Structures are given as structure tokens and as C-alpha cells.
Amino acid sequence: MMPAQPAQLRPAGRLMREEETRAAAVIGLSALWPEERAGAAFPASGRPDLAGRVFLFLQGPPGPFFRHLARALGRAGASTVKVVFNPGDALDSIGLRRRYFRGTRTDWPVWVRQAAVQDGVTDVVLYGDCRFYHRAAVATLRALGIRVHVFEEGYLRPDWITYERDGVNGFSPLMRMDCGRLADTMADPLTEPAAQGVGNALWRYVAYGMRYYGCNLAGSWLFPCYRSHREPGLGRELLAWTRRLALMGPSKARSRRTVARVMAGERFHMILLQLGGDSQLAVHSDYVSLDAVIEECVCAYARAGAPGGPLVFKSHPLDPDVGAVAAAVAGAARRHDVADRCHFVDGGKLAPLLDRARSVVSVNSTACHQAMMRGIPTRVLGRAIYRHPPYVSELPLERFFAKPQPPDERAYRRFRVFLLRTCQFNGCFYTGRGIEMLIGPLVQSMASTAETESFYRLEGADMAEEALDAAQ
């Protein structure tokens, strides 16, 4: 077999025409999931002047958000280029100027550097910074002085998304900044900005995800070298979801019985589980698997003498393989002789459970914000922007179960307001209304050329609020 040849960088226009023809059948799937319209969210008089700026878009959330954002930047005078890695990317970027990457992961750093130089790229835009293609691009392009704009689901949910410079979550600049000191500069540090509802985002999220990953499965032959960031792979994940949906009825019935039992008993310690393939677990913690997290929690609880109520594990609502997670909890509980004190909950509303929780433990779930808002003692096992005393406890897990330390609610509220005024933007990636709410404030903030740390000193938030006020 001949070795694969490195991907050649060809003119974007010609490459787009070639690939458009080959991908036409796959792109036709878009008719199955019509998109909601989203218009410009700021008047022409409020647009910044982005002439001379060139934004290179990598992968975004499934759906039309990146396409609307690119068009809005274009209306402000910028040039945009979208890199297409797979058929789903091609579908979600119809109408944009594009480059198609068809090489291997080894080819990618050189390819993206050449593309950036050839197009005169000044800014790179991406969703999630733990994917291989994104991490490699950030390392390569930052060395060229290119600004990095990173999007992620909201730290504070619902109705908010995250936009930061250089990184998010464990790669966020906030990890190395004194957020408490910065919060002291706020005029009214305990008043949260009002949030508008974004509409029913869940079904749009699911539909766009099915469309995106369905296109990738159907058209994988068009991009044979592409490797998804999702583990253990789309095929196995699809099988897991098929199995879960088939057993949804009995599973939900068991879950309701378990929730009723634990809610009727004494207050409990709650473990908020994350997806086994979540980058938050794989990249921003030292755990090799979700099973290792479960084992550590059960072991510490047993060593502490199972104090202060039972131990309740709550699955992530989008985990397709809850059967394996439930088995891991049951196995660890038997090994440490606390089977009668450990419970597993598949689904269920988080808020009522938190109202009965004595403490909360997680690797680094954003749901911890809901616990801290309620004054519930919280222990974080991984790396997170909110893992700082006085918001969370740093006691060893065994001692934490024995004597949980509550957060400083006033300090946490100031931190929360600081996030809302800097890197949290009211809106969502999936509904037409949510996208409309985001576009104007985001374009204003992305236009700023401030250094990364200066960006968090409320200048970006001030511009965003002004743009939102003008739009409304």
C-alpha cells in the first residue's frame, strides 16, 4: 500500500467547487431538519469596523451558529474562511468561503499554518479547545500572533454561552487570574445581569446533532482521514444510544422509584457524574476513566464511615451508556461494603435533588454552580475556573464527607456576577432567538484588540451590554 500523501493546499475557491459537487447527496439531508432563521442583532450604526481582519473558522457547534456569526463579521467588514473537516462541517457552512482539509492529523499543523499565511489570517474562531485539530491549531497560530476566539456551552446555564480569548475551562485565562480582585472593580458586584429566555433549545440541539453526525456517517468516504474527537467513535455511540432508547421506559421507571426513595429519606451526598468521553474528564483532570472517579468517591465515603446520609450518584442526562455506569457504581459499593448506602439515579431533575443534598462532589461539572448558589458544600476533583477557596472545599475527600465545608455565598455570588459580565453571553447556539441575541454583542467583543487579560477587566462586557441595549 502506498503511504498517504500530505494534504496539498489549493486555492479555496477551486477546492470549494470540486467538493461541492462530490458532497451534494450528503448535503441534501439538510431538508430533513429545517433551520430557524436568525437575523442581525445590531443596527448598522452599531457595527464595528473590521476592515482588514480575516477570521479563520474551525469546527463549531452543530447547526447554523458559525454561519450566522461569519456573515455578521462579514457585514462589519471582515473576511472569513471556514475550514471543512467532514460532511457535517460542509453542511453547516453552506454559503461561506471555505477550505477543505482532507489530510491526516500529522498533516494538519503544517496545513493550517500555510492556510493562515496564504489568507492573511488575523483571528481564529473555534468551539471547544480540547479537540486535536483545535489544540494543534491554537498552538500553531498563536505563535504567529493570531488572536484566538473560543466558544463553549455556558459556564452558567441555561440561557448563557461562553466566549473567551485563548481558551475555556481548564485552558481559560481565568485559571491564572485573581477573579476575586477583578470582581472588586465592579460597580454593583452582587446584581446579576438580567437573562432573556432563548426558547426550547434541547430539541434543536438534538436535531442539529443528529443531522451533523448522520452526515458524517453517511459521507465518511469523502473524508477518509478525518478522525472525530468523540470517543469511542460515532458507530459505537450510535449503538449505545439505540440500546438506551429501547430501554428508556424501564430505566425511567427505576429512576423515578430511586429518586422517590432517596428524596423521602435523610439528606445525602451527591456525586454529579460527567460523560465518560468528556474532555473535561480526559484533559482537565487526572482521572483515566469515569470508573476511577466512582471508585475514589465510594472508597473515601466508606473510609469515612458512610457519614451524613447515603451516597447518590447522578448520571449525566446525555450519557448513552448508563447501564455500564450503574454497574460500576454497584460494583464499587459491593467492594467497599456500602451497597445499602449507595444509589444510582439515571436522569431526574437536578434542582429537587440539590434541595435535599448535604454536599456535592464532581470532577468539574458546570452543574456545581447550581450547588454553590444554594450554599451547598462542594468538592471539585479536577481543574475548573471555579476551583478556588472560598467557593469550594479543598479538604481531602474522606474528611469532606465527614464534615462538608459550605462555600462563602457572598464571595461566590461576586464571582458569578463577574463571569456574567465578562465571558458569559445571554443566548444559545441552537435556536433562532438565541442566535439573534448573541450575534451583536459577540461581534462587538470579538472586534476588540485588547490583550487577553485586559479583555476580562470588564471592557468586553461593557461593549457587549451596549450592543445588546442598542439591539433591543
Secondary structure, DSSP 8 states (H G I E B T S, - for coil): -----------HHHHHHHHHHHTHHHHGGGGGS-------SS-GGG----TT-EEEE---SSSSHHHHHHHHHHHTT-EEEEEE-SHHHHHHTTTS-EEE--S-TTTHHHHHHHHHHHHT--EEEEE-S-SHHHHHHHHHHHTTT-EEEEEEE-SS-SSEEEEEES--GGGSGGGGS-HHHHHTT-SSTT----------HHHHHHHHHHHHHHHHHHTGGGSTT---SSSS-HHHHHHHHHHHHHTHHHHHHHHHHHHHHHHHSS-EEEEE---TT-HHHHTSSS-S-HHHHHHHHHHHHHHTTS-SS-EEEE--TT-TTHHHHHHHHHHHHHHTT-GGGEEEE-S--HHHHHHTEEEEEESS-TTHHHHHHTT--EEE-S--TT--TTTSB-S-HHHHHHS-----HHHHHHHHHHHHHHTEEES-SSSHHHHHHHHHHHHHHHH----HHHIIIIIHHHHHHHHHHHH-
